[in-house]
Amino acid sequence: MLMNAPPRDETLSKKYAALCDAVRNAGSCVVAYSGGVDSTLLAVVARRELGDRAVAVLARSPSLASAELEGARRRATEL
């Protein structure tokens, strides 16, 4: 599904590798997950690099539509 292979573009590959290194070097992390592209990528990388030492959290607030909340929950479960 998401990021099954490194990006083909050399610049993107270097940036992706740097992201993986930074996450791995953190040792553990909490990702503020919104269900959007950015936080989804970070959550996937964190889980791959850190396993159970990474957790994604999603906060419910009045600014988050219930459909968006449910969509984010589904994506998180799939990932």
C-alpha positions in Angstrom: 0.0 0.0 0.0 1.8 3.1 1.2 5.6 3.4 0.6 6.1 -0.3 -0.2 9.2 0.7 -2.1 11.5 3.7 -1.8 10.7 6.7 -4.1 12.3 6.3 -7.5 13.5 9.9 -7.7 17.0 10.3 -6.2 16.2 13.4 -4.3 13.0 11.9 -2.8 14.9 8.7 -2.0 17.5 10.7 0.0 14.8 12.6 1.8 12.9 9.4 2.6 16.1 7.8 3.9 16.8 10.8 6.1 13.3 10.7 7.5 13.7 7.0 8.3 17.1 7.7 9.9 15.7 10.5 12.0 12.8 8.4 13.2 15.0 5.4 13.9 17.4 7.6 15.9 14.6 9.0 18.0 14.2 5.6 19.6 10.5 6.0 20.2 7.8 8.5 19.2 4.2 9.7 19.4 2.8 10.9 16.1 -0.1 13.4 16.2 -2.2 11.6 13.6 -4.8 13.5 11.6 -5.4 11.1 8.8 -3.9 13.4 6.3 -1.0 12.6 4.0 1.8 14.0 6.1 0.8 12.4 9.4 0.0 9.1 7.7 3.5 9.0 6.1 5.1 9.7 9.4 3.0 7.2 11.2 3.9 4.5 8.7 7.6 5.3 8.8 7.5 5.4 12.6 5.8 2.0 12.8 8.2 0.4 10.3 11.3 1.9 12.0 10.3 1.6 15.6 7.6 -1.1 15.8 5.8 -1.0 19.2 7.9 2.0 20.3 5.8 4.2 18.0 2.2 5.2 18.6 -0.1 7.4 16.6 -2.7 9.4 18.4 -5.9 11.1 17.1 -7.7 13.7 19.1 -11.4 14.4 18.8 -12.3 18.1 18.6 -15.1 20.3 17.4 -13.0 21.2 14.4 -12.8 17.6 13.2 -15.8 16.4 11.3 -17.1 13.0 12.4 -16.7 11.6 8.9 -13.0 12.7 8.9 -12.5 11.1 12.3 -14.0 7.8 11.1 -11.9 7.9 7.9 -8.8 8.6 9.9 -9.6 5.7 12.3 -10.2 3.3 9.3 -6.9 4.3 7.7 -5.0 3.9 11.0 -6.5 0.4 11.4 -5.5 -0.6 7.9 -2.0 0.7 8.3 
